[in-house]
């Protein structure tokens, strides 16, 4: 979740201004207000986001990533 601010010149050239990794997130901030306008309350939004985070964490815990080389080629000679 992030808000990315851009500047656009008249000739169409786009400049990245800043990235806000967590935009204002109080009950009066625009992000929750937009969801509220679609019928999702602030409390429900928080519950959903926390639920998604827990699901993502659980899925990542199940991943097993490792690499066992067949030789010591990576150590050099």
N, CA, C, O and CB atoms as a CASP TS submission, in Angstrom:
PFRMAT TS
TARGET T0000
AUTHOR 0000-0000-0000
METHOD Language model
MODEL 1
PARENT N/A
ATOM      1  N   UNK     1       0.851  -1.155   0.000  1.00  0.00           N
ATOM      2  CA  UNK     1       0.000   0.000   0.000  1.00  0.00           C
ATOM      3  C   UNK     1       0.903   1.225   0.000  1.00  0.00           C
ATOM      4  O   UNK     1       1.768   1.382   0.862  1.00  0.00           O
ATOM      5  CB  UNK     1      -0.972  -0.007   1.216  1.00  0.00           C
ATOM      6  N   UNK     2       0.691   2.063  -0.957  1.00  0.00           N
ATOM      7  CA  UNK     2       1.522   3.259  -1.044  1.00  0.00           C
ATOM      8  C   UNK     2       0.800   4.336  -1.830  1.00  0.00           C
ATOM      9  O   UNK     2      -0.139   4.069  -2.581  1.00  0.00           O
ATOM     10  CB  UNK     2       2.878   2.938  -1.694  1.00  0.00           C
ATOM     11  N   UNK     3       1.259   5.543  -1.638  1.00  0.00           N
ATOM     12  CA  UNK     3       0.807   6.648  -2.475  1.00  0.00           C
ATOM     13  C   UNK     3       2.043   7.155  -3.196  1.00  0.00           C
ATOM     14  O   UNK     3       3.067   7.440  -2.575  1.00  0.00           O
ATOM     15  CB  UNK     3       0.099   7.794  -1.632  1.00  0.00           C
ATOM     16  N   UNK     4       1.936   7.264  -4.514  1.00  0.00           N
ATOM     17  CA  UNK     4       3.057   7.726  -5.323  1.00  0.00           C
ATOM     18  C   UNK     4       2.654   9.047  -5.968  1.00  0.00           C
ATOM     19  O   UNK     4       1.642   9.125  -6.663  1.00  0.00           O
ATOM     20  CB  UNK     4       3.462   6.663  -6.405  1.00  0.00           C
ATOM     21  N   UNK     5       3.456  10.082  -5.731  1.00  0.00           N
ATOM     22  CA  UNK     5       3.176  11.409  -6.275  1.00  0.00           C
ATOM     23  C   UNK     5       4.041  11.659  -7.503  1.00  0.00           C
ATOM     24  O   UNK     5       5.250  11.433  -7.483  1.00  0.00           O
ATOM     25  CB  UNK     5       3.420  12.501  -5.209  1.00  0.00           C
ATOM     26  N   UNK     6       3.403  12.130  -8.574  1.00  0.00           N
ATOM     27  CA  UNK     6       4.092  12.441  -9.818  1.00  0.00           C
ATOM     28  C   UNK     6       3.850  13.893 -10.199  1.00  0.00           C
ATOM     29  O   UNK     6       2.854  14.498  -9.802  1.00  0.00           O
ATOM     30  CB  UNK     6       3.630  11.504 -10.945  1.00  0.00           C
ATOM     31  N   UNK     7       4.773  14.438 -10.972  1.00  0.00           N
ATOM     32  CA  UNK     7       4.592  15.741 -11.583  1.00  0.00           C
ATOM     33  C   UNK     7       4.571  15.497 -13.091  1.00  0.00           C
ATOM     34  O   UNK     7       5.413  14.764 -13.610  1.00  0.00           O
ATOM     35  CB  UNK     7       5.733  16.765 -11.157  1.00  0.00           C
ATOM     36  N   UNK     8       3.618  16.103 -13.797  1.00  0.00           N
ATOM     37  CA  UNK     8       3.507  15.918 -15.242  1.00  0.00           C
ATOM     38  C   UNK     8       3.628  17.284 -15.918  1.00  0.00           C
ATOM     39  O   UNK     8       2.863  18.205 -15.631  1.00  0.00           O
ATOM     40  CB  UNK     8       2.157  15.220 -15.622  1.00  0.00           C
ATOM     41  N   UNK     9       4.608  17.394 -16.824  1.00  0.00           N
ATOM     42  CA  UNK     9       4.780  18.635 -17.577  1.00  0.00           C
ATOM     43  C   UNK     9       3.758  18.684 -18.711  1.00  0.00           C
ATOM     44  O   UNK     9       3.158  17.669 -19.066  1.00  0.00           O
ATOM     45  CB  UNK     9       6.229  18.752 -18.135  1.00  0.00           C
ATOM     46  N   UNK    10       3.573  19.853 -19.260  1.00  0.00           N
ATOM     47  CA  UNK    10       2.627  20.019 -20.373  1.00  0.00           C
ATOM     48  C   UNK    10       3.005  19.173 -21.584  1.00  0.00           C
ATOM     49  O   UNK    10       2.137  18.758 -22.352  1.00  0.00           O
ATOM     50  CB  UNK    10       2.552  21.482 -20.780  1.00  0.00           C
ATOM     51  N   UNK    11       4.311  18.918 -21.752  1.00  0.00           N
ATOM     52  CA  UNK    11       4.749  18.109 -22.894  1.00  0.00           C
ATOM     53  C   UNK    11       4.598  16.610 -22.633  1.00  0.00           C
ATOM     54  O   UNK    11       4.957  15.792 -23.481  1.00  0.00           O
ATOM     55  CB  UNK    11       6.200  18.426 -23.229  1.00  0.00           C
ATOM     56  N   UNK    12       4.071  16.251 -21.468  1.00  0.00           N
ATOM     57  CA  UNK    12       3.823  14.857 -21.144  1.00  0.00           C
ATOM     58  C   UNK    12       4.933  14.172 -20.373  1.00  0.00           C
ATOM     59  O   UNK    12       4.779  13.021 -19.966  1.00  0.00           O
ATOM     60  CB  UNK    12       3.579  14.115 -22.377  1.00  0.00           C
ATOM     61  N   UNK    13       6.040  14.848 -20.164  1.00  0.00           N
ATOM     62  CA  UNK    13       7.142  14.273 -19.415  1.00  0.00           C
ATOM     63  C   UNK    13       6.716  14.107 -17.955  1.00  0.00           C
ATOM     64  O   UNK    13       6.148  15.018 -17.352  1.00  0.00           O
ATOM     65  CB  UNK    13       8.416  15.160 -19.530  1.00  0.00           C
ATOM     66  N   UNK    14       7.001  12.929 -17.402  1.00  0.00           N
ATOM     67  CA  UNK    14       6.558  12.591 -16.045  1.00  0.00           C
ATOM     68  C   UNK    14       7.765  12.507 -15.122  1.00  0.00           C
ATOM     69  O   UNK    14       8.791  11.924 -15.473  1.00  0.00           O
ATOM     70  CB  UNK    14       5.768  11.251 -16.032  1.00  0.00           C
ATOM     71  N   UNK    15       7.629  13.099 -13.932  1.00  0.00           N
ATOM     72  CA  UNK    15       8.678  13.050 -12.919  1.00  0.00           C
ATOM     73  C   UNK    15       8.102  12.417 -11.651  1.00  0.00           C
ATOM     74  O   UNK    15       7.014  12.777 -11.204  1.00  0.00           O
ATOM     75  CB  UNK    15       9.247  14.478 -12.625  1.00  0.00           C
ATOM     76  N   UNK    16       8.833  11.488 -11.094  1.00  0.00           N
ATOM     77  CA  UNK    16       8.461  10.910  -9.814  1.00  0.00           C
ATOM     78  C   UNK    16       8.816  11.920  -8.736  1.00  0.00           C
ATOM     79  O   UNK    16       9.962  12.360  -8.653  1.00  0.00           O
ATOM     80  CB  UNK    16       9.174   9.536  -9.570  1.00  0.00           C
ATOM     81  N   UNK    17       7.852  12.291  -7.917  1.00  0.00           N
ATOM     82  CA  UNK    17       8.091  13.269  -6.864  1.00  0.00           C
ATOM     83  C   UNK    17       8.453  12.578  -5.561  1.00  0.00           C
ATOM     84  O   UNK    17       9.512  12.845  -4.994  1.00  0.00           O
ATOM     85  CB  UNK    17       6.863  14.157  -6.669  1.00  0.00           C
ATOM     86  N   UNK    18       7.592  11.695  -5.079  1.00  0.00           N
ATOM     87  CA  UNK    18       7.894  10.979  -3.839  1.00  0.00           C
ATOM     88  C   UNK    18       6.992   9.765  -3.705  1.00  0.00           C
ATOM     89  O   UNK    18       5.918   9.692  -4.303  1.00  0.00           O
ATOM     90  CB  UNK    18       7.732  11.906  -2.617  1.00  0.00           C
ATOM     91  N   UNK    19       7.449   8.826  -2.916  1.00  0.00           N
ATOM     92  CA  UNK    19       6.668   7.630  -2.607  1.00  0.00           C
ATOM     93  C   UNK    19       6.413   7.636  -1.106  1.00  0.00           C
ATOM     94  O   UNK    19       7.346   7.720  -0.308  1.00  0.00           O
ATOM     95  CB  UNK    19       7.411   6.309  -3.063  1.00  0.00           C
ATOM     96  N   UNK    20       5.165   7.548  -0.739  1.00  0.00           N
ATOM     97  CA  UNK    20       4.776   7.453   0.670  1.00  0.00           C
ATOM     98  C   UNK    20       4.306   6.022   0.900  1.00  0.00           C
ATOM     99  O   UNK    20       3.235   5.633   0.435  1.00  0.00           O
ATOM    100  CB  UNK    20       3.648   8.506   1.046  1.00  0.00           C
ATOM    101  N   UNK    21       5.100   5.249   1.612  1.00  0.00           N
ATOM    102  CA  UNK    21       4.792   3.837   1.770  1.00  0.00           C
ATOM    103  C   UNK    21       3.509   3.579   2.548  1.00  0.00           C
ATOM    104  O   UNK    21       2.853   2.559   2.337  1.00  0.00           O
ATOM    105  CB  UNK    21       5.926   3.152   2.448  1.00  0.00           C
ATOM    106  N   UNK    22       3.150   4.473   3.429  1.00  0.00           N
ATOM    107  CA  UNK    22       1.883   4.333   4.138  1.00  0.00           C
ATOM    108  C   UNK    22       1.238   5.703   4.212  1.00  0.00           C
ATOM    109  O   UNK    22       1.546   6.496   5.101  1.00  0.00           O
ATOM    110  CB  UNK    22       2.083   3.725   5.564  1.00  0.00           C
ATOM    111  N   UNK    23       0.334   5.981   3.268  1.00  0.00           N
ATOM    112  CA  UNK    23      -0.290   7.303   3.283  1.00  0.00           C
ATOM    113  C   UNK    23      -1.069   7.508   4.581  1.00  0.00           C
ATOM    114  O   UNK    23      -1.336   6.555   5.313  1.00  0.00           O
ATOM    115  CB  UNK    23      -1.222   7.479   2.064  1.00  0.00           C
ATOM    116  N   UNK    24      -1.427   8.750   4.852  1.00  0.00           N
ATOM    117  CA  UNK    24      -2.182   9.061   6.061  1.00  0.00           C
ATOM    118  C   UNK    24      -3.220   7.999   6.355  1.00  0.00           C
ATOM    119  O   UNK    24      -4.034   7.661   5.496  1.00  0.00           O
ATOM    120  CB  UNK    24      -2.850  10.414   5.933  1.00  0.00           C
ATOM    121  N   UNK    25      -3.194   7.487   7.539  1.00  0.00           N
ATOM    122  CA  UNK    25      -4.071   6.364   7.841  1.00  0.00           C
ATOM    123  C   UNK    25      -4.790   6.555   9.163  1.00  0.00           C
ATOM    124  O   UNK    25      -4.822   5.663  10.011  1.00  0.00           O
ATOM    125  CB  UNK    25      -3.282   5.073   7.866  1.00  0.00           C
ATOM    126  N   UNK    26      -5.359   7.725   9.318  1.00  0.00           N
ATOM    127  CA  UNK    26      -6.228   7.947  10.469  1.00  0.00           C
ATOM    128  C   UNK    26      -7.658   7.828   9.959  1.00  0.00           C
ATOM    129  O   UNK    26      -7.879   7.717   8.753  1.00  0.00           O
ATOM    130  CB  UNK    26      -5.963   9.355  11.153  1.00  0.00           C
ATOM    131  N   UNK    27      -8.598   7.851  10.838  1.00  0.00           N
ATOM    132  CA  UNK    27      -9.997   7.702  10.425  1.00  0.00           C
ATOM    133  C   UNK    27     -10.477   8.860   9.553  1.00  0.00           C
ATOM    134  O   UNK    27     -11.504   8.743   8.884  1.00  0.00           O
ATOM    135  CB  UNK    27     -10.887   7.588  11.648  1.00  0.00           C
ATOM    136  N   UNK    28      -9.739   9.985   9.550  1.00  0.00           N
ATOM    137  CA  UNK    28     -10.154  11.127   8.731  1.00  0.00           C
ATOM    138  C   UNK    28      -9.298  11.308   7.478  1.00  0.00           C
ATOM    139  O   UNK    28      -9.476  12.278   6.741  1.00  0.00           O
ATOM    140  CB  UNK    28     -10.106  12.390   9.556  1.00  0.00           C
ATOM    141  N   UNK    29      -8.367  10.379   7.233  1.00  0.00           N
ATOM    142  CA  UNK    29      -7.505  10.463   6.050  1.00  0.00           C
ATOM    143  C   UNK    29      -8.267  10.028   4.799  1.00  0.00           C
ATOM    144  O   UNK    29      -9.304   9.370   4.882  1.00  0.00           O
ATOM    145  CB  UNK    29      -6.242   9.594   6.234  1.00  0.00           C
ATOM    146  N   UNK    30      -7.737  10.404   3.657  1.00  0.00           N
ATOM    147  CA  UNK    30      -8.429  10.133   2.389  1.00  0.00           C
ATOM    148  C   UNK    30      -8.538   8.640   2.064  1.00  0.00           C
ATOM    149  O   UNK    30      -9.565   8.205   1.544  1.00  0.00           O
ATOM    150  CB  UNK    30      -7.711  10.837   1.260  1.00  0.00           C
ATOM    151  N   UNK    31      -7.509   7.855   2.357  1.00  0.00           N
ATOM    152  CA  UNK    31      -7.556   6.425   2.019  1.00  0.00           C
ATOM    153  C   UNK    31      -8.750   5.727   2.669  1.00  0.00           C
ATOM    154  O   UNK    31      -9.539   5.103   1.960  1.00  0.00           O
ATOM    155  CB  UNK    31      -6.257   5.739   2.452  1.00  0.00           C
ATOM    156  N   UNK    32      -8.908   5.809   3.988  1.00  0.00           N
ATOM    157  CA  UNK    32     -10.084   5.171   4.585  1.00  0.00           C
ATOM    158  C   UNK    32     -11.396   5.848   4.179  1.00  0.00           C
ATOM    159  O   UNK    32     -12.438   5.195   4.129  1.00  0.00           O
ATOM    160  CB  UNK    32      -9.957   5.177   6.094  1.00  0.00           C
ATOM    161  N   UNK    33     -11.349   7.151   3.890  1.00  0.00           N
ATOM    162  CA  UNK    33     -12.571   7.843   3.452  1.00  0.00           C
ATOM    163  C   UNK    33     -13.049   7.302   2.100  1.00  0.00           C
ATOM    164  O   UNK    33     -14.251   7.162   1.875  1.00  0.00           O
ATOM    165  CB  UNK    33     -12.322   9.369   3.354  1.00  0.00           C
ATOM    166  N   UNK    34     -12.102   6.997   1.200  1.00  0.00           N
ATOM    167  CA  UNK    34     -12.484   6.424  -0.105  1.00  0.00           C
ATOM    168  C   UNK    34     -13.146   5.069   0.087  1.00  0.00           C
ATOM    169  O   UNK    34     -14.146   4.771  -0.566  1.00  0.00           O
ATOM    170  CB  UNK    34     -11.249   6.284  -1.030  1.00  0.00           C
ATOM    171  N   UNK    35     -12.600   4.246   0.975  1.00  0.00           N
ATOM    172  CA  UNK    35     -13.205   2.939   1.225  1.00  0.00           C
ATOM    173  C   UNK    35     -14.573   3.096   1.888  1.00  0.00           C
ATOM    174  O   UNK    35     -15.508   2.356   1.581  1.00  0.00           O
ATOM    175  CB  UNK    35     -12.282   2.078   2.105  1.00  0.00           C
ATOM    176  N   UNK    36     -14.679   4.049   2.784  1.00  0.00           N
ATOM    177  CA  UNK    36     -15.955   4.301   3.455  1.00  0.00           C
ATOM    178  C   UNK    36     -17.024   4.673   2.427  1.00  0.00           C
ATOM    179  O   UNK    36     -18.179   4.265   2.554  1.00  0.00           O
ATOM    180  CB  UNK    36     -15.807   5.424   4.512  1.00  0.00           C
ATOM    181  N   UNK    37     -16.642   5.443   1.416  1.00  0.00           N
ATOM    182  CA  UNK    37     -17.588   5.828   0.364  1.00  0.00           C
ATOM    183  C   UNK    37     -18.061   4.616  -0.431  1.00  0.00           C
ATOM    184  O   UNK    37     -19.139   4.645  -1.026  1.00  0.00           O
ATOM    185  CB  UNK    37     -16.948   6.850  -0.578  1.00  0.00           C
ATOM    186  N   UNK    38     -17.259   3.551  -0.444  1.00  0.00           N
ATOM    187  CA  UNK    38     -17.662   2.340  -1.164  1.00  0.00           C
ATOM    188  C   UNK    38     -18.376   1.347  -0.246  1.00  0.00           C
ATOM    189  O   UNK    38     -18.722   0.242  -0.664  1.00  0.00           O
ATOM    190  CB  UNK    38     -16.441   1.675  -1.799  1.00  0.00           C
ATOM    191  N   UNK    39     -18.593   1.754   1.015  1.00  0.00           N
ATOM    192  CA  UNK    39     -19.366   0.914   1.920  1.00  0.00           C
ATOM    193  C   UNK    39     -18.547   0.125   2.924  1.00  0.00           C
ATOM    194  O   UNK    39     -19.100  -0.694   3.658  1.00  0.00           O
ATOM    195  CB  UNK    39     -20.173  -0.020   1.136  1.00  0.00           C
ATOM    196  N   UNK    40     -17.238   0.353   2.973  1.00  0.00           N
ATOM    197  CA  UNK    40     -16.389  -0.376   3.914  1.00  0.00           C
ATOM    198  C   UNK    40     -15.954   0.588   5.014  1.00  0.00           C
ATOM    199  O   UNK    40     -15.265   1.573   4.749  1.00  0.00           O
ATOM    200  CB  UNK    40     -15.145  -1.007   3.193  1.00  0.00           C
ATOM    201  N   UNK    41     -16.358   0.300   6.239  1.00  0.00           N
ATOM    202  CA  UNK    41     -16.034   1.183   7.365  1.00  0.00           C
ATOM    203  C   UNK    41     -14.540   1.118   7.694  1.00  0.00           C
ATOM    204  O   UNK    41     -13.831   0.208   7.265  1.00  0.00           O
ATOM    205  CB  UNK    41     -16.869   0.801   8.609  1.00  0.00           C
ATOM    206  N   UNK    42     -14.090   2.093   8.456  1.00  0.00           N
ATOM    207  CA  UNK    42     -12.690   2.146   8.873  1.00  0.00           C
ATOM    208  C   UNK    42     -12.311   0.873   9.635  1.00  0.00           C
ATOM    209  O   UNK    42     -11.261   0.283   9.378  1.00  0.00           O
ATOM    210  CB  UNK    42     -12.432   3.394   9.749  1.00  0.00           C
ATOM    211  N   UNK    43     -13.158   0.454  10.563  1.00  0.00           N
ATOM    212  CA  UNK    43     -12.886  -0.761  11.349  1.00  0.00           C
ATOM    213  C   UNK    43     -12.814  -1.993  10.445  1.00  0.00           C
ATOM    214  O   UNK    43     -11.930  -2.834  10.609  1.00  0.00           O
ATOM    215  CB  UNK    43     -13.974  -0.961  12.428  1.00  0.00           C
ATOM    216  N   UNK    44     -13.734  -2.098   9.502  1.00  0.00           N
ATOM    217  CA  UNK    44     -13.730  -3.243   8.591  1.00  0.00           C
ATOM    218  C   UNK    44     -12.494  -3.209   7.695  1.00  0.00           C
ATOM    219  O   UNK    44     -11.907  -4.254   7.414  1.00  0.00           O
ATOM    220  CB  UNK    44     -15.012  -3.258   7.732  1.00  0.00           C
ATOM    221  N   UNK    45     -12.099  -2.032   7.249  1.00  0.00           N
ATOM    222  CA  UNK    45     -10.895  -1.892   6.429  1.00  0.00           C
ATOM    223  C   UNK    45      -9.674  -2.383   7.196  1.00  0.00           C
ATOM    224  O   UNK    45      -8.863  -3.138   6.660  1.00  0.00           O
ATOM    225  CB  UNK    45     -10.700  -0.426   5.993  1.00  0.00           C
ATOM    226  N   UNK    46      -9.542  -1.957   8.445  1.00  0.00           N
ATOM    227  CA  UNK    46      -8.417  -2.412   9.267  1.00  0.00           C
ATOM    228  C   UNK    46      -8.450  -3.919   9.451  1.00  0.00           C
ATOM    229  O   UNK    46      -7.415  -4.578   9.347  1.00  0.00           O
ATOM    230  CB  UNK    46      -8.435  -1.719  10.631  1.00  0.00           C
ATOM    231  N   UNK    47      -9.634  -4.475   9.724  1.00  0.00           N
ATOM    232  CA  UNK    47      -9.764  -5.930   9.877  1.00  0.00           C
ATOM    233  C   UNK    47      -9.325  -6.656   8.608  1.00  0.00           C
ATOM    234  O   UNK    47      -8.608  -7.654   8.680  1.00  0.00           O
ATOM    235  CB  UNK    47     -11.215  -6.306  10.225  1.00  0.00           C
ATOM    236  N   UNK    48      -9.749  -6.166   7.458  1.00  0.00           N
ATOM    237  CA  UNK    48      -9.379  -6.804   6.184  1.00  0.00           C
ATOM    238  C   UNK    48      -7.885  -6.729   5.938  1.00  0.00           C
ATOM    239  O   UNK    48      -7.264  -7.727   5.572  1.00  0.00           O
ATOM    240  CB  UNK    48     -10.122  -6.150   5.022  1.00  0.00           C
ATOM    241  N   UNK    49      -7.297  -5.545   6.138  1.00  0.00           N
ATOM    242  CA  UNK    49      -5.864  -5.388   5.896  1.00  0.00           C
ATOM    243  C   UNK    49      -5.035  -6.272   6.834  1.00  0.00           C
ATOM    244  O   UNK    49      -4.040  -6.864   6.417  1.00  0.00           O
ATOM    245  CB  UNK    49      -5.459  -3.921   6.065  1.00  0.00           C
ATOM    246  N   UNK    50      -5.445  -6.356   8.081  1.00  0.00           N
ATOM    247  CA  UNK    50      -4.747  -7.224   9.034  1.00  0.00           C
ATOM    248  C   UNK    50      -4.919  -8.677   8.621  1.00  0.00           C
ATOM    249  O   UNK    50      -3.968  -9.456   8.688  1.00  0.00           O
ATOM    250  CB  UNK    50      -5.274  -7.003  10.478  1.00  0.00           C
ATOM    251  N   UNK    51      -6.110  -9.049   8.198  1.00  0.00           N
ATOM    252  CA  UNK    51      -6.360 -10.416   7.726  1.00  0.00           C
ATOM    253  C   UNK    51      -5.498 -10.762   6.523  1.00  0.00           C
ATOM    254  O   UNK    51      -4.938 -11.856   6.454  1.00  0.00           O
ATOM    255  CB  UNK    51      -7.831 -10.592   7.371  1.00  0.00           C
ATOM    256  N   UNK    52      -5.386  -9.832   5.567  1.00  0.00           N
ATOM    257  CA  UNK    52      -4.534 -10.066   4.392  1.00  0.00           C
ATOM    258  C   UNK    52      -3.077 -10.230   4.811  1.00  0.00           C
ATOM    259  O   UNK    52      -2.365 -11.077   4.273  1.00  0.00           O
ATOM    260  CB  UNK    52      -4.668  -8.904   3.380  1.00  0.00           C
ATOM    261  N   UNK    53      -2.637  -9.426   5.762  1.00  0.00           N
ATOM    262  CA  UNK    53      -1.254  -9.516   6.230  1.00  0.00           C
ATOM    263  C   UNK    53      -0.988 -10.870   6.895  1.00  0.00           C
ATOM    264  O   UNK    53       0.068 -11.468   6.689  1.00  0.00           O
ATOM    265  CB  UNK    53      -0.946  -8.372   7.214  1.00  0.00           C
ATOM    266  N   UNK    54      -1.935 -11.347   7.684  1.00  0.00           N
ATOM    267  CA  UNK    54      -1.785 -12.651   8.340  1.00  0.00           C
ATOM    268  C   UNK    54      -1.754 -13.757   7.285  1.00  0.00           C
ATOM    269  O   UNK    54      -0.921 -14.660   7.363  1.00  0.00           O
ATOM    270  CB  UNK    54      -2.943 -12.899   9.357  1.00  0.00           C
ATOM    271  N   UNK    55      -2.648 -13.695   6.305  1.00  0.00           N
ATOM    272  CA  UNK    55      -2.657 -14.691   5.226  1.00  0.00           C
ATOM    273  C   UNK    55      -1.321 -14.701   4.485  1.00  0.00           C
ATOM    274  O   UNK    55      -0.764 -15.765   4.212  1.00  0.00           O
ATOM    275  CB  UNK    55      -3.807 -14.407   4.237  1.00  0.00           C
ATOM    276  N   UNK    56      -0.817 -13.525   4.167  1.00  0.00           N
ATOM    277  CA  UNK    56       0.452 -13.416   3.441  1.00  0.00           C
ATOM    278  C   UNK    56       1.600 -13.982   4.270  1.00  0.00           C
ATOM    279  O   UNK    56       2.461 -14.693   3.752  1.00  0.00           O
ATOM    280  CB  UNK    56       0.740 -11.949   3.071  1.00  0.00           C
ATOM    281  N   UNK    57       1.603 -13.662   5.557  1.00  0.00           N
ATOM    282  CA  UNK    57       2.640 -14.187   6.444  1.00  0.00           C
ATOM    283  C   UNK    57       2.578 -15.717   6.508  1.00  0.00           C
ATOM    284  O   UNK    57       3.606 -16.387   6.410  1.00  0.00           O
ATOM    285  CB  UNK    57       2.490 -13.588   7.856  1.00  0.00           C
ATOM    286  N   UNK    58       1.390 -16.256   6.671  1.00  0.00           N
ATOM    287  CA  UNK    58       1.229 -17.706   6.743  1.00  0.00           C
ATOM    288  C   UNK    58       1.681 -18.380   5.453  1.00  0.00           C
ATOM    289  O   UNK    58       2.318 -19.432   5.493  1.00  0.00           O
ATOM    290  CB  UNK    58      -0.225 -18.065   7.036  1.00  0.00           C
ATOM    291  N   UNK    59       1.355 -17.778   4.306  1.00  0.00           N
ATOM    292  CA  UNK    59       1.767 -18.341   3.018  1.00  0.00           C
ATOM    293  C   UNK    59       3.285 -18.311   2.878  1.00  0.00           C
ATOM    294  O   UNK    59       3.883 -19.268   2.384  1.00  0.00           O
ATOM    295  CB  UNK    59       1.111 -17.571   1.857  1.00  0.00           C
ATOM    296  N   UNK    60       3.906 -17.226   3.307  1.00  0.00           N
ATOM    297  CA  UNK    60       5.372 -17.126   3.208  1.00  0.00           C
ATOM    298  C   UNK    60       6.063 -18.110   4.143  1.00  0.00           C
ATOM    299  O   UNK    60       7.129 -18.627   3.812  1.00  0.00           O
ATOM    300  CB  UNK    60       5.833 -15.700   3.527  1.00  0.00           C
ATOM    301  N   UNK    61       5.471 -18.375   5.307  1.00  0.00           N
ATOM    302  CA  UNK    61       6.068 -19.334   6.239  1.00  0.00           C
ATOM    303  C   UNK    61       6.122 -20.728   5.626  1.00  0.00           C
ATOM    304  O   UNK    61       7.013 -21.511   5.955  1.00  0.00           O
ATOM    305  CB  UNK    61       5.280 -19.366   7.554  1.00  0.00           C
ATOM    306  N   UNK    62       5.184 -21.048   4.745  1.00  0.00           N
ATOM    307  CA  UNK    62       5.117 -22.379   4.136  1.00  0.00           C
ATOM    308  C   UNK    62       6.153 -22.564   3.027  1.00  0.00           C
ATOM    309  O   UNK    62       6.442 -23.692   2.627  1.00  0.00           O
ATOM    310  CB  UNK    62       3.724 -22.625   3.579  1.00  0.00           C
ATOM    311  N   UNK    63       6.708 -21.469   2.535  1.00  0.00           N
ATOM    312  CA  UNK    63       7.696 -21.553   1.465  1.00  0.00           C
ATOM    313  C   UNK    63       9.034 -22.014   2.018  1.00  0.00           C
ATOM    314  O   UNK    63       9.468 -21.597   3.092  1.00  0.00           O
ATOM    315  CB  UNK    63       7.848 -20.199   0.758  1.00  0.00           C
ATOM    316  N   UNK    64       9.657 -22.865   1.270  1.00  0.00           N
ATOM    317  CA  UNK    64      10.990 -23.313   1.658  1.00  0.00           C
ATOM    318  C   UNK    64      11.915 -22.988   0.511  1.00  0.00           C
ATOM    319  O   UNK    64      11.802 -23.558  -0.575  1.00  0.00           O
ATOM    320  CB  UNK    64      11.022 -24.843   2.006  1.00  0.00           C
ATOM    321  N   UNK    65      12.811 -22.088   0.750  1.00  0.00           N
ATOM    322  CA  UNK    65      13.748 -21.711  -0.292  1.00  0.00           C
ATOM    323  C   UNK    65      15.162 -21.979   0.186  1.00  0.00           C
ATOM    324  O   UNK    65      15.593 -21.481   1.226  1.00  0.00           O
ATOM    325  CB  UNK    65      13.572 -20.233  -0.685  1.00  0.00           C
ATOM    326  N   UNK    66      15.855 -22.756  -0.578  1.00  0.00           N
ATOM    327  CA  UNK    66      17.242 -23.050  -0.262  1.00  0.00           C
ATOM    328  C   UNK    66      17.942 -23.485  -1.540  1.00  0.00           C
ATOM    329  O   UNK    66      17.303 -23.855  -2.525  1.00  0.00           O
ATOM    330  CB  UNK    66      17.353 -24.145   0.840  1.00  0.00           C
ATOM    331  N   UNK    67      19.241 -23.433  -1.503  1.00  0.00           N
ATOM    332  CA  UNK    67      20.033 -23.825  -2.656  1.00  0.00           C
ATOM    333  C   UNK    67      21.222 -24.626  -2.157  1.00  0.00           C
ATOM    334  O   UNK    67      21.998 -24.146  -1.332  1.00  0.00           O
ATOM    335  CB  UNK    67      20.493 -22.585  -3.483  1.00  0.00           C
ATOM    336  N   UNK    68      21.363 -25.832  -2.652  1.00  0.00           N
ATOM    337  CA  UNK    68      22.500 -26.669  -2.310  1.00  0.00           C
ATOM    338  C   UNK    68      23.274 -26.930  -3.590  1.00  0.00           C
ATOM    339  O   UNK    68      22.846 -27.731  -4.421  1.00  0.00           O
ATOM    340  CB  UNK    68      22.050 -28.006  -1.628  1.00  0.00           C
ATOM    341  N   UNK    69      24.417 -26.259  -3.759  1.00  0.00           N
ATOM    342  CA  UNK    69      25.194 -26.460  -4.979  1.00  0.00           C
ATOM    343  C   UNK    69      25.777 -27.871  -5.032  1.00  0.00           C
ATOM    344  O   UNK    69      26.042 -28.487  -4.000  1.00  0.00           O
ATOM    345  CB  UNK    69      26.316 -25.421  -5.072  1.00  0.00           C
ATOM    346  N   UNK    70      25.973 -28.372  -6.259  1.00  0.00           N
ATOM    347  CA  UNK    70      26.521 -29.716  -6.436  1.00  0.00           C
ATOM    348  C   UNK    70      28.037 -29.722  -6.278  1.00  0.00           C
ATOM    349  O   UNK    70      28.647 -30.784  -6.154  1.00  0.00           O
ATOM    350  CB  UNK    70      26.137 -30.269  -7.807  1.00  0.00           C
ATOM    351  N   UNK    71      28.642 -28.546  -6.281  1.00  0.00           N
ATOM    352  CA  UNK    71      30.091 -28.445  -6.102  1.00  0.00           C
ATOM    353  C   UNK    71      30.396 -27.107  -5.435  1.00  0.00           C
ATOM    354  O   UNK    71      29.501 -26.310  -5.154  1.00  0.00           O
ATOM    355  CB  UNK    71      30.849 -28.580  -7.472  1.00  0.00           C
ATOM    356  N   UNK    72      31.662 -26.892  -5.196  1.00  0.00           N
ATOM    357  CA  UNK    72      32.086 -25.628  -4.579  1.00  0.00           C
ATOM    358  C   UNK    72      32.507 -24.606  -5.616  1.00  0.00           C
ATOM    359  O   UNK    72      33.410 -23.811  -5.355  1.00  0.00           O
ATOM    360  CB  UNK    72      33.231 -25.870  -3.610  1.00  0.00           C
ATOM    361  N   UNK    73      31.889 -24.601  -6.775  1.00  0.00           N
ATOM    362  CA  UNK    73      32.252 -23.704  -7.865  1.00  0.00           C
ATOM    363  C   UNK    73      32.213 -22.239  -7.449  1.00  0.00           C
ATOM    364  O   UNK    73      32.974 -21.417  -7.960  1.00  0.00           O
ATOM    365  CB  UNK    73      31.332 -23.923  -9.040  1.00  0.00           C
ATOM    366  N   UNK    74      31.333 -21.925  -6.532  1.00  0.00           N
ATOM    367  CA  UNK    74      31.127 -20.537  -6.138  1.00  0.00           C
ATOM    368  C   UNK    74      32.257 -20.007  -5.241  1.00  0.00           C
ATOM    369  O   UNK    74      32.356 -18.798  -5.032  1.00  0.00           O
ATOM    370  CB  UNK    74      29.794 -20.401  -5.421  1.00  0.00           C
ATOM    371  N   UNK    75      33.088 -20.873  -4.723  1.00  0.00           N
ATOM    372  CA  UNK    75      34.183 -20.436  -3.861  1.00  0.00           C
ATOM    373  C   UNK    75      35.387 -19.961  -4.645  1.00  0.00           C
ATOM    374  O   UNK    75      36.294 -19.346  -4.082  1.00  0.00           O
ATOM    375  CB  UNK    75      34.593 -21.550  -2.943  1.00  0.00           C
ATOM    376  N   UNK    76      35.407 -20.236  -5.929  1.00  0.00           N
ATOM    377  CA  UNK    76      36.542 -19.830  -6.752  1.00  0.00           C
ATOM    378  C   UNK    76      37.696 -20.802  -6.614  1.00  0.00           C
ATOM    379  O   UNK    76      37.606 -21.796  -5.893  1.00  0.00           O
ATOM    380  CB  UNK    76      36.996 -18.428  -6.380  1.00  0.00           C
ATOM    381  N   UNK    77      38.772 -20.508  -7.305  1.00  0.00           N
ATOM    382  CA  UNK    77      39.907 -21.440  -7.246  1.00  0.00           C
ATOM    383  C   UNK    77      41.065 -20.896  -6.458  1.00  0.00           C
ATOM    384  O   UNK    77      42.088 -21.567  -6.322  1.00  0.00           O
ATOM    385  CB  UNK    77      40.372 -21.784  -8.626  1.00  0.00           C
TER
END
